[in-house]
Amino acid sequence: MSLSSPSEWAASLPMGQVATRQWLQARGASRHALDNALKSGRLIAPARGLLARPGLSVTWEGVVASLDRMMPDPVYVGGLSALERSGLGHYVTMASRVHLYSPGPAPAWLARLPVGVDWVWHVTTRLWDQQALQDSGSVREQRTPTLEGWPMASPEQAFLEVLADVPESVSFEHADNLMRGLSALSPRRLDTLLHACRHVRVKRLFFFFADRHPYPWRKRLDPADYDLGSGKRSVVRGGRLDRTYLITVPEAFHGQE
């Protein structure tokens, strides 16, 4: 079947999104039909190998929606980007950096799109049980008047994702300051996500920071309910051992609340 009519293009390629030639051809669009659509102006090529409909600029949100539609694995905005866009980012950061999370690798074409952002891609296979994460409903659709939904992690999920980058690209101080703004987290969602989390160090760090800021939701979470592994874990080289969670932390954080 050739996707040549305007209604067929609309169904396969929503306004403000992109698609690869291969993806459209796999759904019935012939190479000839795509070439004709480009010549006639019914399609434009924002980058090599990528197609879009004219009339609405492709933004980074549109790219995220496109990724989630085309990729074999879910793709969503998470980590620091999700916290910032939920109004929970502690520092003023470069709005041009977008953190994406997915079980699979980033497509090669992503860097070719001129949408004014730097993509930071995180592979989640070590962090999440994918089925449990999907069942949690913690990734939710964000909508604008002109764009179909693009997925973003809840603050609870996003903070756990940030902790996976401590201390390599997120400092202890940054993570601690982020926790200061998380007084309204959902203990029910945290419970589900902590069970879905595969990363022992992330779970130990979560409770370490949560203990420093004893919000009401902390009282409803018992570390004994989750698999925190066994033995000591080195988080900071040369740090002091926190004897509650058996992780090494910076000297400035040792014994402080």
C-alpha positions as CSV (number, residue, x, y, z in Angstrom):
1,M,0.0,0.0,0.0
2,S,1.3,3.4,-0.9
3,L,0.9,6.2,1.7
4,S,0.2,8.9,-0.8
5,S,-2.9,10.7,0.2
6,P,-2.8,13.7,2.7
7,S,-4.9,11.8,5.2
8,E,-2.4,8.8,5.1
9,W,0.6,11.1,5.6
10,A,-1.2,12.8,8.6
11,A,-1.8,9.4,10.2
12,S,1.8,8.2,9.7
13,L,3.6,11.5,10.3
14,P,2.0,13.9,12.7
15,M,2.7,17.6,12.5
16,G,5.8,18.7,14.3
17,Q,7.3,15.2,14.3
18,V,9.8,13.4,12.1
19,A,10.2,10.0,10.6
20,T,13.0,8.2,8.8
21,R,12.5,7.0,5.2
22,Q,13.0,3.4,6.3
23,W,10.3,3.7,9.0
24,L,7.8,5.1,6.4
25,Q,8.7,2.6,3.8
26,A,8.2,-0.3,6.3
27,R,4.6,1.0,6.7
28,G,3.8,1.0,3.0
29,A,5.2,4.3,1.6
30,S,7.2,3.5,-1.6
31,R,10.5,5.3,-2.4
32,H,8.8,6.8,-5.4
33,A,5.9,8.2,-3.3
34,L,8.3,9.8,-0.8
35,D,10.4,11.4,-3.6
36,N,7.2,12.8,-5.2
37,A,6.0,14.1,-1.8
38,L,9.3,15.9,-1.3
39,K,9.2,17.4,-4.8
40,S,5.6,18.6,-4.4
41,G,6.3,20.1,-1.0
42,R,4.0,17.8,0.9
43,L,7.1,16.6,2.8
44,I,10.3,18.4,3.8
45,A,13.7,16.9,4.8
46,P,14.9,18.6,8.0
47,A,18.0,16.4,7.9
48,R,19.5,13.7,5.8
49,G,17.3,10.6,5.8
50,L,14.5,12.3,7.8
51,L,11.2,13.6,6.7
52,A,8.6,15.9,8.2
53,R,5.4,17.7,7.2
54,P,5.7,21.4,6.4
55,G,3.8,24.1,8.4
56,L,5.1,23.4,11.9
57,S,8.7,23.5,13.0
58,V,10.1,20.4,14.5
59,T,11.1,21.1,18.1
60,W,13.0,18.9,20.6
61,E,9.6,17.8,22.1
62,G,8.5,16.7,18.6
63,V,11.7,14.7,18.3
64,V,11.0,13.0,21.6
65,A,7.5,12.1,20.4
66,S,9.0,10.8,17.2
67,L,11.6,8.7,18.9
68,D,9.0,7.1,21.2
69,R,6.8,6.3,18.2
70,M,9.5,4.9,15.9
71,M,12.0,3.2,18.3
72,P,11.5,-0.5,19.2
73,D,12.0,0.5,22.9
74,P,10.3,3.3,24.9
75,V,12.1,6.6,24.9
76,Y,11.3,9.4,27.4
77,V,12.6,12.6,29.0
78,G,13.9,11.8,32.5
79,G,16.5,12.5,35.1
80,L,17.6,16.2,35.4
81,S,15.5,17.3,32.4
82,A,12.3,15.9,33.9
83,L,13.0,17.5,37.3
84,E,13.7,20.8,35.6
85,R,10.6,20.7,33.5
86,S,8.6,19.9,36.6
87,G,9.9,23.0,38.3
88,L,12.1,20.9,40.7
89,G,15.6,21.6,39.3
90,H,17.8,23.3,41.9
91,Y,20.3,24.9,39.6
92,V,19.8,27.0,36.6
93,T,21.1,24.7,33.9
94,M,21.4,24.9,30.2
95,A,18.0,24.5,28.7
96,S,19.7,23.2,25.6
97,R,20.5,19.9,27.2
98,V,17.9,17.2,27.2
99,H,18.3,13.9,29.0
100,L,16.7,10.9,27.3
101,Y,16.2,7.4,28.7
102,S,15.6,4.2,27.0
103,P,16.6,0.5,27.2
104,G,18.1,0.7,23.7
105,P,20.8,2.7,22.1
106,A,20.4,6.1,20.5
107,P,19.7,6.2,16.7
108,A,22.5,7.6,14.6
109,W,20.2,10.2,13.1
110,L,19.4,12.0,16.4
111,A,22.5,14.2,16.3
112,R,21.7,15.4,12.8
113,L,18.5,17.2,13.7
114,P,18.9,21.0,14.0
115,V,16.6,21.5,17.0
116,G,19.0,23.5,19.2
117,V,19.6,21.0,22.0
118,D,22.3,18.7,23.1
119,W,21.0,15.2,23.7
120,V,22.2,13.1,26.6
121,W,21.3,9.5,26.1
122,H,21.0,7.1,29.1
123,V,20.6,3.3,28.6
124,T,18.4,2.0,31.4
125,T,18.9,-1.7,31.3
126,R,21.0,-1.7,34.5
127,L,18.7,0.7,36.3
128,W,15.1,-0.5,35.6
129,D,13.1,-3.6,35.2
130,Q,11.5,-2.4,32.1
131,Q,8.2,-4.3,32.5
132,A,7.8,-3.2,36.1
133,L,8.6,0.4,35.1
134,Q,6.0,0.3,32.4
135,D,3.4,-1.2,34.8
136,S,4.1,1.6,37.3
137,G,2.6,4.3,35.0
138,S,5.4,6.7,36.1
139,V,6.1,7.9,32.5
140,R,3.3,10.2,31.5
141,E,2.4,12.0,28.3
142,Q,3.0,15.7,28.1
143,R,0.8,17.7,25.6
144,T,0.8,21.1,23.9
145,P,-1.9,22.6,21.8
146,T,0.1,21.9,18.6
147,L,1.9,18.6,19.5
148,E,0.8,15.1,20.3
149,G,2.1,13.7,23.6
150,W,5.7,13.3,24.4
151,P,6.7,11.1,27.4
152,M,8.3,12.4,30.6
153,A,9.2,10.6,33.8
154,S,7.5,11.6,37.1
155,P,9.7,13.4,39.7
156,E,10.0,10.3,41.8
157,Q,11.4,8.3,38.8
158,A,13.5,11.2,37.6
159,F,15.3,11.6,41.0
160,L,16.2,7.9,41.1
161,E,17.6,8.3,37.5
162,V,19.7,11.3,38.7
163,L,21.2,9.2,41.5
164,A,22.5,6.7,38.9
165,D,24.9,9.5,37.8
166,V,26.2,10.3,41.3
167,P,29.1,11.1,41.6
168,E,30.3,10.9,38.0
169,S,28.3,13.7,36.4
170,V,26.1,14.8,39.4
171,S,27.7,15.8,42.6
172,F,26.6,14.8,46.1
173,E,25.8,18.5,46.7
174,H,23.6,18.7,43.7
175,A,21.7,15.6,44.5
176,D,21.2,16.7,48.1
177,N,20.0,20.1,47.0
178,L,17.5,18.4,44.6
179,M,16.2,16.4,47.5
180,R,15.5,19.6,49.4
181,G,12.8,20.4,46.8
182,L,11.1,17.0,46.8
183,S,8.9,17.4,49.9
184,A,5.7,16.3,48.0
185,L,6.8,13.0,46.5
186,S,4.3,10.2,46.4
187,P,5.2,7.3,48.8
188,R,3.1,4.9,46.8
189,R,4.8,5.7,43.5
190,L,8.2,5.6,45.2
191,D,7.4,2.2,46.6
192,T,6.6,0.9,43.1
193,L,9.7,2.4,41.6
194,L,12.0,1.2,44.3
195,H,10.8,-2.3,43.6
196,A,11.3,-1.8,39.9
197,C,14.8,-0.4,40.4
198,R,17.6,-2.9,39.7
199,H,20.4,-0.6,40.8
200,V,21.5,-1.3,44.4
201,R,23.7,1.7,44.7
202,V,20.9,4.0,43.5
203,K,18.5,2.6,46.2
204,R,21.1,3.0,48.9
205,L,21.8,6.6,47.8
206,F,18.1,7.3,47.7
207,F,17.6,6.4,51.4
208,F,20.8,8.2,52.4
209,F,19.5,11.5,51.0
210,A,16.0,10.8,52.1
211,D,17.2,10.4,55.7
212,R,18.9,13.8,55.5
213,H,15.5,15.4,54.7
214,P,12.9,13.5,56.7
215,Y,9.7,14.5,54.8
216,P,6.4,12.8,55.7
217,W,6.7,10.4,52.8
218,R,10.0,9.0,54.1
219,K,8.2,7.5,57.2
220,R,6.1,5.4,54.8
221,L,9.1,3.7,53.2
222,D,11.0,0.9,55.0
223,P,14.4,0.2,53.5
224,A,14.0,-3.4,54.6
225,D,11.2,-3.8,52.0
226,Y,13.6,-3.4,49.1
227,D,16.6,-5.3,47.8
228,L,19.6,-3.2,48.9
229,G,22.1,-5.9,48.3
230,S,24.8,-6.9,50.8
231,G,28.3,-5.7,51.6
232,K,29.9,-2.3,51.2
233,R,29.7,-0.2,48.1
234,S,32.2,2.4,47.0
235,V,30.4,5.5,45.7
236,V,33.1,8.1,46.4
237,R,36.7,7.1,46.2
238,G,38.4,7.9,49.5
239,G,35.1,8.8,51.1
240,R,33.9,7.9,54.6
241,L,31.7,4.8,55.1
242,D,28.1,5.5,56.0
243,R,27.4,2.6,58.3
244,T,23.6,2.6,57.8
245,Y,23.7,2.0,54.1
246,L,27.3,0.8,53.7
247,I,28.3,3.3,51.0
248,T,31.2,5.7,50.9
249,V,30.2,9.3,51.0
250,P,32.2,12.6,51.0
251,E,33.7,13.7,54.3
252,A,31.4,16.7,54.4
253,F,28.3,14.4,54.3
254,H,29.5,11.9,56.9
255,G,27.4,11.9,60.0
256,Q,25.5,15.1,58.9
257,E,21.7,15.6,58.6
